[in-house]
Amino acid sequence: MILSIDASCSKTGWAILDKDQELLKYGLIKYTNKNKGKVLVNSYNAITNILKENSGINCVVFEDQHNQFFKSFKALVEFRGALLLAIYLFKIDMKVLYITPSHIRKVVLGRGNVDKEEVSQFISDKYEIDFMNMKENNGRDITDAIVIGLSYILEGDTNSNGKKISGTRTKRTDGNRVKKSKKGWD
C-alpha cells in the first residue's frame, strides 16, 4: 500500500492506495491552531495514527515542492520534517519518494500544465466520488494526494526502460545518499 501526501502548513491531504489503483482511504489533516509548535505536533500525531491504523503501508510519496517564497518554503520544510520524523520512527526502512507536480500530472493526466480543478474532476470521475463539491476538499488537497499516489502506481520510480524517472527522487532512510541529481545530493 502507498500513502501519498499533499503537504501544506494549513491542511494536508492524504490518500492510501493499493497497487491496483484502488482508493482504500483518504482524508484531510486540518490545522486550526496557528501556533507552529502545535501544528507540527498535530501533523506528527496524525501521520503516526494513519500509519498505525494501516500497517501494510510500505511507501510514502510526497509532492516535491520548491516554493519561490522563502518564508513559505521554510515553513513547509519544517512541517515536512515533522511528517518524516513520524514516518521514520514508525518504520525506519520506509521508502519515501518525492515527485514533481508537473511530472505527477503528466503521468496521470497526460500533460503537466493541468490546474487543480481539472485534477479534482478527473479523480472524482475515476473513483465516482464527488470530490468537486466536498467541503473538506475545497483546496483540492485530497484529490492532489490521490493523484500523487496514482502517478507512483502508474510509473513507479522507474520508467518502462528501467531507468530512473526524472520527476522522482528517492531518499533512503538509513542516511546514505543514493544518487546525485541536478540539484545536488538527495
N, C-alpha and C positions, 0 to 999 in steps of 0.2 A: 504494500500500500504506500501511497505517496501523500505526504502532507504538503500542500502548496500554500504559500503565504504572500498576501499583498500587504506589506507592512507600511504603516504610517504612524505618525505621532498622535493622531486624533482618534483613529479607529483602524482596525486591522481585519481584513477579510481572510478567511481560511477555508480550505476545502480538502477533503480526503477522497482520493480516487483509487480504484484498483487498476491493474494493468490492462483491463478490457474497457477502460474509459468509463466505467460505472461510477457515478457520483454517489458515494456512500454517506457522507455527512458534509455539512458546510455551516458556516456561521460568521459572526461578526464580534470581535472583541472591541467594546466601546470604552473610552476613557473619559469619564465625566469630570475628573479632578484635573486641574491644570498644574498641580504640583508635580514636577518632573520625577522626583523620587517615587511618589505613589504610582505614577503612570508606569515606570519601569518595573516596580514590584508587581503591579497588576498584570502587566504583559508576561512577566516571568511565570506567575502563578497560572495564568490562563493557558499558556502553551504547555506547561507541565501537566495540567489536568487533561488537556487534549491528548497528549502522549500517553498518559496513564490509562485513559479510557479506550485507547486504540493501540493495543500492544503490537499489532502487525506492521506498524509503520517502519519502513527501512530507508526512506529517503525523504529529505525535506528540500523543497525548491523555493527559492526567493526570486523576485524580480530584481535584477541588478540595476539600481538607480544611481545616477550621477546628477545630483541637483546643482544647478548653477548658482544657487543662493547659499552662501557658506553657512549661515545660521541654520537654515532648514536642513542642510546636508549634515551638519554637526549633530543636530538633534536626532536625525534618522540613524546615524551611525551609533549613537548611544543607545537608542531604542533597539536596534538590531542586535547590539551586544547583549542586552538582557534576554532576547529571544534565543540567541545562540548559546548562552550560558545554560538556559533551561534545557535545550536540546542536548548539549554535550554532557550535562550532568545526568540526564536521563539515560542516554546511550552513547558512550564515548566514541564508538566507531560508526556513528550515524553518517550516512552520505549526505552532504549538503552541497547544493548546486545554486548558481546564480545565472539567470538567463536575461539577456537584454530585452526591453519591452518591444522593440521593433522585430526582433527575432521571434519572440513569442507569437506575435500577431501574424507574422509571415508564415510560420509553420502551421498555425491553426486556421487562419482565415485567407491565406494565400497572398497577402501583401502586408507590409509593415506599417503603412500610414493609415491605420484604422482608428476611429475615435471610440471612446468608451461606450457611447450609445450603441454603436454597431456591434461591439463585442458583447454587450449585455443582451442585445436582441438575438444574436447568434446562439449564446448559451441558453437563453430562455427557450428558443425553438428546439435546440438539441435535446434538452432534458425535460421539455414540456412542463416547465415551472415558470410562472410569471414573475421573473426577476425584475422586469421593467417597472412594475408597479409595487414592488415590495418596499415598504418603508425603510427597512433595515439596509437595503441595497441602494439607497439614494445617491451615494457616492460611487456606486458601482464597484465597491471593494470586494464583495463576494464573487461576482462574475469575473473580476480580474484575477482573483485567486484560482478560480476554476480553470480559466484559460491558461494560466501559468502551469498548472498541473497537466493539462491536456498537451501542451507543447512538449513537455518532457516525455509523456507517454508515447506520443506520436513519433518522436525522433530520438529519445534517449539522450545520452551525451556523446553519441557518435552518429554520423550520417550513414547512408546506405553503403558507402565505400569503406566504412570502418574508421574514418578519420574524425578527429575531434571537431565538433561543430563550432563555428566561430562565435556564436552567441552564448556559449556555455563555459563557465569556469568552475572547476571542481576544487574544493578545499578539503584537504584531509584533516581529520580531527586529531591526529596524533602530533600535529605541529610541523610535520615535514612539508616542505614546499614540493609541489607536484609538477609545476611547469613554469616557464617564463612566458608571459603573454606580452602583447604590445604595450600594456600598461605597467609592466613590471611583474614581480613575483606575486603569485596568488597566495 
